[in-house]
Amino acid sequence: MQKVERKQHQERKHRRLIWLAAVLVLLAGSVTAAVLLSRKPVEEIPEEEVHWGMLINRQEEELVSVTVCRRGKEAWTLYRTENGTLMPENGGDWTVAEQQGQLLQEAVTQLRYEEILTEDPEVYRTNPADFGLEEPLVTVTARYTDQTEKTIRIGNDTGLEDDWHYVTADGDDRLYAVAAALVEDLNIEYELLHPVPRPEIYASLLDRITIYDSEKVITEWVLQGDITDRDAASNWAVTVPFHYPTDEETMQNLKKSAENLRLGAYTAPATEENLEKYGFDIPRRILYFHMAAGSTGTVSDSGVYDVTEHAENTVMLIIGGAPDDLADYVRFGEEIFTVSHFTMAAFLETKPMDTVAKYPVLTPLESLERVTVEENGEVREYVLQEAESTEDEDAAKRCFLNGKEIPWNTFEAAYDRLLTVTFSGTLPKDAEWKDGYKKFTFHTLSGGTHTVILSDWDGMHDAVTVDGSTLFYLIKGGMTDLPVQAASD
């Protein structure tokens, strides 16, 4: 007999499970709907409106040449060489400066416009002068390897943002706006494309500076010794128009001014016609900077000290006319440049008298070997020596007066006072003085010699003769003395 009741119970249980599953599905749907309804709607981000585009889109390798005609100027053409540099088509065997050449090539192969101002050509063709297009600020024609070319004409400032300029392109009716930076790259002076060499003048190697007018030497400074001497910095002298030792600091500044000389913009080749045109037929000045053979050192980016050897060399700069009060025309080699007058002033305006030493003692203590003082038939000789190595720096130095040791500190203090003595004034041209009554002779470690002679001038002052030249006077007693001590034991 079948168990009907059990079967019915299983069916009820199955129906109950189906009902429960349906409830769960409905519940999940409700929760999902509640979550979705509680969310804020996603805001749509509008696409950015693009106004710019490429008026020229080429590879640099496709460029053959570029011709530029600036407003009111003659046109010039550059061609692209196999190695990617630019050279003038008819203007000499030189290569455009690397930075300028790269900017120019990029401008005519990747020319971007910022805005299309109008597609109606009648807007600007009716009155082209209003846009600066009747005589464009600059007209540029680029030629490419596929035998095509592109000519663009840049007009005035649009008055819109970022100093945009009006631009048209041949074969295109639209009027564009381009950025000021692009205009600067294309509206460039031809002279600025020419590379500017740097005169290689090294202050540490200089041993003679000579200045000529159109006929003769008018000023000259000469190192009295070798550039390797330990007292070389303090051993320069004016030799023309007179002979006299120079001030160490003043000469250091003059040599540094020579080392810092820089040429400005290229002007023209030094042809016979241009030499006359720019005032070189009768030069104002000719500068010679003579350098001895030697070495210079620089610290590389990696911190390594690199030494470069240099042969003996002379750099010549010829000063011609002047375009204005701020610059001078300067010939360097076979080319003419403009140079800031400020940088040339040290050699065009410095008077020799302004460079001479205003103190009688020229030898610093560290360069001194011995000193001799002669007065009233007496001779005192001070000889300096290095003692044996010691931790006490002063104890390592010794001084002997006529063979007998005297305290180093005493001599050092007296010599320091001598170094501070300065002249009282400049002797008049008609000054006359008596024979010398006191003579100092300073011998340097490099083998040089300086002499100082005191001679009575007017009873109150002494004429001072330094290394054979007499320009200044000193009040009586102004030349302090070195220690006086008997030579006997």
C-alpha positions as CSV (number, residue, x, y, z in Angstrom):
1,M,0.0,0.0,0.0
2,Q,1.4,3.3,-1.0
3,K,2.3,6.0,1.6
4,V,0.4,8.9,0.1
5,E,0.9,11.2,3.0
6,R,4.7,11.2,2.7
7,K,4.6,12.0,-0.9
8,Q,2.4,15.0,-0.3
9,H,4.7,16.2,2.5
10,Q,7.7,16.2,0.1
11,E,5.8,18.1,-2.5
12,R,4.9,20.7,0.0
13,K,8.5,21.0,1.2
14,H,9.6,21.5,-2.4
15,R,7.1,24.2,-3.1
16,R,8.1,25.9,0.1
17,L,11.8,26.0,-1.1
18,I,10.8,27.4,-4.4
19,W,8.7,30.1,-2.7
20,L,11.6,31.0,-0.4
21,A,14.0,31.3,-3.3
22,A,11.6,33.6,-5.1
23,V,11.4,35.8,-2.0
24,L,15.1,36.0,-1.7
25,V,15.4,37.0,-5.4
26,L,12.8,39.7,-4.9
27,L,14.6,40.9,-1.8
28,A,18.0,41.1,-3.5
29,G,16.4,43.0,-6.4
30,S,14.8,45.5,-4.0
31,V,18.1,46.1,-2.3
32,T,19.9,46.5,-5.6
33,A,17.3,49.0,-6.8
34,A,17.5,50.9,-3.5
35,V,21.3,51.2,-3.8
36,L,21.0,52.3,-7.4
37,L,18.3,54.8,-6.7
38,S,20.4,56.2,-3.8
39,R,23.4,56.9,-6.1
40,K,23.9,60.3,-7.6
41,P,23.8,60.3,-11.4
42,V,27.3,60.4,-13.0
43,E,28.0,63.8,-14.5
44,E,29.2,63.7,-18.1
45,I,32.6,65.4,-18.6
46,P,32.4,67.5,-21.7
47,E,35.2,66.9,-24.2
48,E,37.8,69.6,-24.3
49,E,37.3,71.8,-27.4
50,V,40.4,71.7,-29.4
51,H,41.3,74.9,-31.4
52,W,44.9,74.4,-32.3
53,G,46.3,72.3,-35.1
54,M,49.3,71.8,-37.4
55,L,49.8,74.1,-40.3
56,I,53.0,72.3,-41.2
57,N,53.7,68.7,-40.1
58,R,56.9,67.4,-41.6
59,Q,60.0,65.5,-40.5
60,E,63.1,67.6,-40.2
61,E,64.9,65.3,-42.6
62,E,62.4,66.4,-45.3
63,L,63.6,70.0,-45.1
64,V,65.8,71.2,-48.0
65,S,66.0,75.0,-47.4
66,V,64.3,77.9,-45.8
67,T,64.1,81.5,-47.0
68,V,63.3,84.3,-44.6
69,C,62.4,87.9,-45.5
70,R,61.9,90.2,-42.5
71,R,59.9,93.4,-42.9
72,G,62.1,96.1,-44.5
73,K,65.1,93.7,-44.8
74,E,66.7,91.6,-47.6
75,A,65.8,88.0,-47.8
76,W,68.3,85.3,-46.9
77,T,68.3,81.5,-47.5
78,L,69.7,78.6,-45.5
79,Y,70.0,75.1,-46.8
80,R,70.1,71.9,-44.7
81,T,73.2,69.8,-45.0
82,E,73.5,66.0,-44.8
83,N,74.4,66.1,-41.1
84,G,71.3,68.2,-40.3
85,T,72.9,71.6,-39.8
86,L,72.0,74.8,-41.7
87,M,74.4,76.8,-43.8
88,P,73.9,80.1,-45.7
89,E,73.2,79.6,-49.4
90,N,75.4,82.6,-50.5
91,G,77.2,84.0,-47.5
92,G,80.3,82.2,-46.5
93,D,81.5,78.9,-45.3
94,W,80.0,78.8,-41.8
95,T,77.3,76.8,-40.0
96,V,74.4,78.3,-38.2
97,A,74.7,78.3,-34.4
98,E,73.4,75.0,-33.2
99,Q,70.6,76.3,-31.0
100,Q,69.3,78.8,-33.5
101,G,69.5,76.3,-36.3
102,Q,67.4,73.7,-34.3
103,L,64.7,76.2,-33.4
104,L,64.4,77.3,-37.1
105,Q,64.2,73.8,-38.4
106,E,61.5,72.9,-35.9
107,A,59.5,76.0,-36.7
108,V,59.2,75.2,-40.4
109,T,58.6,71.5,-40.0
110,Q,56.3,71.4,-37.0
111,L,54.4,74.7,-37.3
112,R,51.4,74.8,-35.0
113,Y,48.6,77.3,-35.1
114,E,46.6,78.2,-32.0
115,E,43.3,79.2,-33.5
116,I,41.6,79.5,-36.9
117,L,40.3,83.1,-36.8
118,T,38.2,83.0,-39.9
119,E,37.7,80.9,-43.0
120,D,36.5,83.8,-45.1
121,P,39.4,85.4,-47.0
122,E,37.5,88.6,-47.6
123,V,37.8,89.5,-44.0
124,Y,41.6,90.1,-44.2
125,R,42.2,90.5,-48.0
126,T,40.0,93.6,-48.2
127,N,42.3,95.5,-45.8
128,P,45.5,93.5,-45.4
129,A,47.3,96.5,-43.8
130,D,45.0,96.2,-40.8
131,F,46.4,92.8,-40.1
132,G,50.0,93.6,-40.9
133,L,49.8,91.4,-44.0
134,E,50.3,94.0,-46.7
135,E,54.0,94.0,-45.8
136,P,54.3,91.0,-43.5
137,L,56.4,91.2,-40.4
138,V,58.2,88.1,-41.8
139,T,57.6,85.9,-44.8
140,V,59.0,82.3,-44.6
141,T,59.3,79.8,-47.5
142,A,60.3,76.2,-46.7
143,R,61.2,73.7,-49.4
144,Y,61.0,70.0,-48.9
145,T,62.5,66.9,-50.5
146,D,59.3,66.0,-52.4
147,Q,59.7,69.2,-54.4
148,T,56.9,71.0,-52.6
149,E,57.2,74.3,-50.7
150,K,55.2,76.1,-48.1
151,T,55.1,79.9,-47.7
152,I,53.6,81.6,-44.6
153,R,53.2,85.3,-43.9
154,I,53.2,86.5,-40.4
155,G,51.4,89.8,-39.6
156,N,50.8,92.0,-36.6
157,D,49.9,91.1,-33.0
158,T,46.2,90.0,-32.9
159,G,45.5,91.8,-29.6
160,L,44.3,88.5,-28.3
161,E,45.8,86.4,-25.5
162,D,49.5,85.5,-25.3
163,D,50.6,88.0,-28.0
164,W,49.3,85.9,-30.9
165,H,50.1,87.0,-34.4
166,Y,48.0,86.8,-37.6
167,V,49.3,84.2,-40.1
168,T,48.3,83.2,-43.6
169,A,49.6,80.4,-45.8
170,D,49.8,80.4,-49.6
171,G,47.1,78.1,-51.0
172,D,45.0,78.4,-47.9
173,D,42.1,80.9,-47.5
174,R,42.0,80.7,-43.7
175,L,43.4,83.3,-41.3
176,Y,45.3,81.8,-38.3
177,A,46.8,82.9,-35.1
178,V,50.2,81.6,-34.0
179,A,52.1,82.0,-30.7
180,A,54.6,84.7,-30.1
181,A,57.4,82.2,-29.4
182,L,57.1,80.9,-33.0
183,V,57.3,84.4,-34.4
184,E,60.5,85.0,-32.4
185,D,62.0,81.9,-33.8
186,L,61.3,82.9,-37.4
187,N,61.7,86.7,-37.2
188,I,65.3,86.5,-36.4
189,E,68.1,88.7,-37.5
190,Y,70.5,87.0,-40.0
191,E,73.5,88.2,-38.0
192,L,72.4,86.3,-35.0
193,L,72.5,83.0,-36.9
194,H,76.3,83.3,-37.3
195,P,78.3,81.5,-34.6
196,V,80.4,83.7,-32.4
197,P,83.9,82.5,-31.6
198,R,85.4,83.2,-28.2
199,P,88.9,84.7,-28.0
200,E,90.9,82.3,-25.9
201,I,92.6,84.5,-23.4
202,Y,93.7,83.0,-20.1
203,A,94.6,85.4,-17.2
204,S,97.0,82.9,-15.7
205,L,99.1,82.7,-18.9
206,L,99.2,86.4,-19.8
207,D,102.6,87.9,-19.7
208,R,102.1,91.0,-21.9
209,I,99.3,93.3,-22.9
210,T,100.0,95.8,-25.6
211,I,97.7,98.6,-26.9
212,Y,98.4,100.4,-30.2
213,D,96.7,103.4,-31.7
214,S,96.8,103.5,-35.5
215,E,100.6,104.1,-35.6
216,K,102.4,103.2,-32.4
217,V,102.3,101.5,-29.0
218,I,100.6,103.8,-26.5
219,T,100.3,101.5,-23.5
220,E,102.0,98.3,-22.5
221,W,102.0,96.1,-19.4
222,V,104.7,93.4,-19.1
223,L,105.3,90.6,-16.6
224,Q,108.8,91.0,-15.1
225,G,109.6,87.3,-14.9
226,D,107.8,84.0,-15.7
227,I,104.2,83.1,-15.3
228,T,105.3,80.2,-13.0
229,D,107.1,82.5,-10.5
230,R,105.5,82.4,-7.1
231,D,105.5,86.3,-7.1
232,A,104.2,86.6,-10.7
233,A,101.0,88.3,-9.6
234,S,102.9,91.2,-8.0
235,N,105.6,91.4,-10.6
236,W,104.0,93.4,-13.5
237,A,105.1,96.8,-14.7
238,V,103.9,99.5,-17.1
239,T,106.6,99.8,-19.8
240,V,104.9,102.3,-22.1
241,P,104.7,105.3,-22.0
242,F,106.9,105.1,-18.9
243,H,108.3,102.3,-16.8
244,Y,106.9,101.6,-13.3
245,P,105.7,98.6,-11.3
246,T,101.9,98.1,-11.2
247,D,99.5,97.6,-8.4
248,E,98.9,93.9,-8.0
249,E,95.1,94.0,-7.5
250,T,94.7,96.4,-10.5
251,M,96.6,94.1,-12.7
252,Q,94.7,91.1,-11.6
253,N,91.5,92.9,-12.5
254,L,92.9,93.9,-15.9
255,K,93.9,90.4,-16.7
256,K,90.5,89.1,-15.6
257,S,88.9,91.7,-17.9
258,A,91.0,90.3,-20.8
259,E,89.9,86.7,-19.9
260,N,86.3,87.7,-19.8
261,L,86.2,89.5,-23.2
262,R,83.3,88.2,-25.3
263,L,82.3,89.1,-28.8
264,G,78.8,90.2,-29.4
265,A,76.8,89.7,-32.6
266,Y,78.3,88.9,-36.0
267,T,78.3,92.0,-38.3
268,A,80.1,91.1,-41.5
269,P,83.1,89.5,-43.1
270,A,86.3,91.6,-42.9
271,T,86.3,92.4,-46.6
272,E,88.1,95.6,-47.8
273,E,84.7,97.3,-48.4
274,N,83.4,96.3,-44.9
275,L,86.7,97.4,-43.2
276,E,86.2,100.9,-44.5
277,K,82.5,100.8,-43.9
278,Y,82.9,99.9,-40.2
279,G,85.8,102.2,-39.4
280,F,88.8,99.9,-39.7
281,D,90.6,101.9,-42.4
282,I,92.1,103.9,-39.4
283,P,91.6,101.7,-36.3
284,R,91.0,103.4,-33.0
285,R,93.0,100.7,-31.1
286,I,94.7,97.4,-31.7
287,L,95.0,95.1,-28.7
288,Y,97.5,92.3,-28.3
289,F,97.2,89.8,-25.5
290,H,100.4,87.6,-25.4
291,M,100.3,84.4,-23.5
292,A,103.2,82.2,-22.5
293,A,103.1,78.4,-23.0
294,G,101.5,76.8,-20.0
295,S,98.6,74.8,-18.6
296,T,95.2,75.6,-17.3
297,G,92.9,73.5,-15.2
298,T,89.1,73.1,-14.8
299,V,86.9,70.9,-12.7
300,S,84.6,68.7,-14.8
301,D,81.0,67.9,-13.9
302,S,82.2,64.6,-12.5
303,G,84.6,66.4,-10.1
304,V,87.7,65.5,-12.0
305,Y,90.4,68.2,-12.4
306,D,91.2,68.4,-16.1
307,V,94.5,70.0,-17.2
308,T,94.9,71.5,-20.7
309,E,98.2,72.4,-22.2
310,H,98.5,75.6,-24.3
311,A,101.2,76.7,-26.7
312,E,102.5,80.2,-26.7
313,N,99.9,82.4,-28.4
314,T,98.8,86.0,-29.1
315,V,95.2,87.1,-29.5
316,M,94.7,90.3,-31.5
317,L,91.5,92.5,-31.4
318,I,91.2,95.5,-33.7
319,I,88.8,98.3,-32.6
320,G,87.1,100.2,-35.4
321,G,84.1,102.5,-35.4
322,A,81.1,102.4,-33.1
323,P,77.4,101.9,-34.0
324,D,76.4,103.8,-30.9
325,D,77.6,104.7,-27.4
326,L,77.0,101.2,-26.1
327,A,79.0,99.1,-28.5
328,D,82.2,99.0,-30.7
329,Y,83.0,97.2,-33.9
330,V,85.7,94.7,-33.3
331,R,87.6,92.7,-35.9
332,F,88.6,89.2,-34.8
333,G,90.3,87.1,-37.4
334,E,88.6,87.7,-40.7
335,E,85.2,88.7,-39.3
336,I,83.7,91.8,-37.7
337,F,81.5,91.8,-34.6
338,T,79.8,94.2,-32.3
339,V,81.1,94.2,-28.7
340,S,79.7,95.9,-25.6
341,H,81.7,99.1,-25.0
342,F,81.5,98.3,-21.3
343,T,83.7,95.1,-21.8
344,M,86.2,97.0,-23.9
345,A,86.4,100.0,-21.5
346,A,89.2,98.5,-19.4
347,F,91.5,98.7,-22.5
348,L,90.1,101.8,-24.2
349,E,89.8,104.0,-21.2
350,T,92.2,102.8,-18.5
351,K,95.1,105.2,-18.1
352,P,98.6,103.7,-17.4
353,M,99.1,106.0,-14.4
354,D,95.9,104.5,-12.8
355,T,97.5,101.1,-12.8
356,V,100.8,101.8,-11.1
357,A,101.6,100.8,-7.5
358,K,101.0,103.5,-4.9
359,Y,103.3,101.8,-2.4
360,P,107.1,101.3,-2.5
361,V,107.5,97.7,-1.2
362,L,106.3,95.3,-3.9
363,T,107.5,91.9,-2.6
364,P,105.1,90.0,-0.3
365,L,106.7,88.3,2.7
366,E,106.0,84.8,1.4
367,S,108.0,85.6,-1.8
368,L,111.0,87.2,0.0
369,E,114.4,85.6,0.2
370,R,116.5,88.5,1.6
371,V,116.6,92.2,2.1
372,T,119.6,94.6,2.0
373,V,119.5,98.1,3.6
374,E,122.3,100.5,2.7
375,E,122.5,103.8,4.6
376,N,125.4,106.1,5.7
377,G,128.0,103.5,4.6
378,E,126.4,100.7,6.6
379,V,125.0,97.6,5.1
380,R,122.4,95.4,6.8
381,E,121.4,92.2,5.2
382,Y,118.4,90.2,6.4
383,V,118.4,86.6,5.2
384,L,115.3,84.4,5.6
385,Q,115.5,80.7,6.0
386,E,113.2,77.8,6.6
387,A,113.9,75.8,9.8
388,E,113.3,72.1,10.2
389,S,109.8,70.9,10.1
390,T,107.8,71.7,13.3
391,E,104.3,71.9,14.4
392,D,104.8,75.6,15.3
393,E,104.5,77.5,12.0
394,D,106.4,80.5,13.3
395,A,109.2,78.4,14.6
396,A,109.7,77.0,11.1
397,K,110.9,80.4,9.9
398,R,114.2,82.1,10.8
399,C,115.8,85.5,10.1
400,F,119.5,86.4,10.2
401,L,120.8,89.9,10.3
402,N,124.4,90.0,9.0
403,G,124.7,86.4,9.9
404,K,123.2,86.6,13.4
405,E,119.7,85.3,14.1
406,I,117.1,87.7,15.3
407,P,113.6,86.9,16.4
408,W,111.4,86.0,13.5
409,N,108.3,87.7,15.0
410,T,110.3,91.0,15.3
411,F,111.3,90.9,11.6
412,E,107.8,89.8,10.5
413,A,106.1,92.7,12.4
414,A,108.5,95.2,10.9
415,Y,108.1,93.9,7.4
416,D,104.4,94.0,7.7
417,R,104.6,97.7,8.6
418,L,106.8,98.3,5.5
419,L,104.1,96.7,3.3
420,T,101.5,99.2,4.5
421,V,103.6,102.3,3.5
422,T,101.9,104.3,0.8
423,F,103.2,107.3,-1.1
424,S,102.3,110.8,0.0
425,G,101.8,112.2,-3.5
426,T,102.9,112.5,-7.1
427,L,106.0,114.5,-7.9
428,P,105.5,117.5,-10.2
429,K,107.1,117.2,-13.7
430,D,109.8,119.7,-12.9
431,A,110.8,118.2,-9.6
432,E,114.5,117.8,-8.8
433,W,115.9,115.8,-5.9
434,K,119.3,115.0,-4.4
435,D,121.3,111.8,-4.6
436,G,119.9,108.8,-2.7
437,Y,120.8,108.4,0.9
438,K,119.0,105.1,1.7
439,K,118.5,102.0,-0.5
440,F,116.4,98.9,0.0
441,T,117.1,95.9,-2.2
442,F,114.5,93.1,-2.1
443,H,115.5,89.7,-3.5
444,T,112.7,87.3,-4.3
445,L,112.6,83.5,-4.1
446,S,112.1,83.4,-7.9
447,G,115.4,85.3,-8.5
448,G,113.9,88.8,-9.0
449,T,115.0,92.0,-7.5
450,H,113.2,95.2,-6.5
451,T,115.0,98.4,-5.3
452,V,113.7,101.4,-3.4
453,I,115.9,104.5,-3.1
454,L,115.1,107.5,-0.9
455,S,116.4,110.9,-2.0
456,D,115.8,114.3,-0.3
457,W,113.4,116.4,-2.4
458,D,112.3,119.5,-0.4
459,G,113.6,118.9,3.1
460,M,110.2,117.6,4.3
461,H,109.7,114.9,1.7
462,D,111.7,112.2,-0.1
463,A,111.5,111.4,-3.7
464,V,111.1,107.6,-4.0
465,T,112.7,105.7,-6.8
466,V,111.3,102.2,-7.3
467,D,113.1,99.9,-9.7
468,G,114.8,102.9,-11.4
469,S,111.7,105.0,-11.9
470,T,110.7,108.1,-9.8
471,L,107.1,109.2,-9.8
472,F,106.1,109.7,-6.2
473,Y,107.3,111.3,-3.0
474,L,107.0,110.2,0.7
475,I,107.0,112.3,3.8
476,K,110.3,112.1,5.7
477,G,110.3,109.1,8.0
478,G,107.4,107.6,6.2
479,M,109.4,104.5,5.1
480,T,109.5,102.5,8.3
481,D,112.7,100.6,9.1
482,L,113.5,96.9,9.8
483,P,115.0,95.8,13.1
484,V,118.5,97.3,13.9
485,Q,120.8,95.0,15.9
486,A,124.5,94.8,16.1
487,A,126.0,92.1,14.0
488,S,128.6,91.2,16.6
489,D,128.0,88.3,19.1
